[in-house]
Amino acid sequence: MKNIQMIIAYKGTRYAGWQRQPNAPTVEEVLTGAIKAVTGETVTLYGSGRTDAGVHALGQSANFHTESRVPPERFAAALNTKLPEDIRVLSSCEATEGFHSRYSAKGKVYAYQLYLNPVLSPFYAEYSWHINYPVDVSRMKAASAAFLGEHDFRGFMAAGSSVRGTVRTIRAITFEQEGALLRMTYTGNGFLYNMVRIMTGTLAEIGMGRIKAEALPGIIASCDRKQAGMTAPPQGLFLREVLY
């Protein structure tokens, strides 16, 4: 029995997220169907974490166990012949027996894109949050420092999560701007449900002057979701990399 790890990219626009759901197409469902088409096996696919409906991935990690004779490094090419164009296996390899895409992970990198212009380019409509309002990016950058380090991020978690521990460590937040496109990249040891989207929404509201930058440390310390900003929409979010 081999343990196969895959790195996967997908456009989340037409999927109801990663995790299999009744009566809705999901990335997990499509991938397990492709694996069955290649191997004849019904496998359990272990993803590094769930992505919500409309969220994209540049480097999702997942693993499964198989008795197939397909060489581990050939699974990527074989599966891509069975997958739709909006899901691609970028690479595949044989992992150690104890490797688990979720539990072996040491951290994740997410990117979030905002389009700051009165007119939204059609090429970014499905890949960014369009803000048709003046935004002070320098204010957002300065305020983001409050997120760095270890904090209880309970106030930046959406309702509906069953996670017990809510303390996470944010290692870095970077900003890159090219014209109207602003890309924010978050690196941390883990993220709560909708955490990146709520952090982004809060920073955007600071940039728009709706929340005072100096209030952010107190908002974090309060652990009160009502004090944090809005939840940014899903289409601007990308799971960029899973760290091991």
C-alpha positions, 0 to 999 in steps of 0.5 A: 500500500503506497501513500501518495501525496499530491499538490493541487491547483484549482479554480473554486468558482463553480465548486461548493468548496473542498469537502464532499457535500450532498447535492453540490459539486466539490473539489474532493468529489471530483478528485476521488472520482478521477482517482477511481477512474485511474486505479479502480479504487474508492479511496479516502482523500485527506486534504490539508484543510477545507476551502470554502465555496468560491475559494481557489488553491495554488498549492493545496496538499492531499494524500491517499493510499493505493495499491495501484501499480501506477508509479507515484510520480505518474499519478499527476499526469494520469489524473489530469486526463480525467479532471476538468480544466479548473482542477489540476494535479501539479505534482505527485510523489510517494510520501512516508507511511505516516504522512498526513496532509492535514496533521503533518502540516507545520503552517500555511500560506494564503494570498488575498487579492483586492481590486482597488479601482472604480471599474473592475477588470473582467479578468479579475472578477472571479479572482479578487474583491472589488472595492469601489471606494478610496482605500489607504493601503499604507494605513492597512500595512501599518495596522497589519503589524498588530496581527503578527505573533501569537494571539487568540484569534477567536474574534476572527473566526466565523460561527459554525466551527467546532475547533477547540483551540483558537490560538494561532501564530501569524509569522508574516503579512506582506503587501504587493501592489501592481496597479489596481491589484493589491495582493496580501499574503499571510503566513501562519502556523494555522488559520481558523474558519474564515480567519484570513477573510475576516482579517482582510475585511478588517484591514480593508475597513481600516483602509477605508477609515471605517475602523481606527487602526489604533483600535485593532490590538483591542479588537484582537484582545476582545476575542469578540467577532462583533468588534472585528470587521466584515468577512471579505468575499471568497473569490479573492482568497487563494490557498497558496502553499502548505508548509511541512 
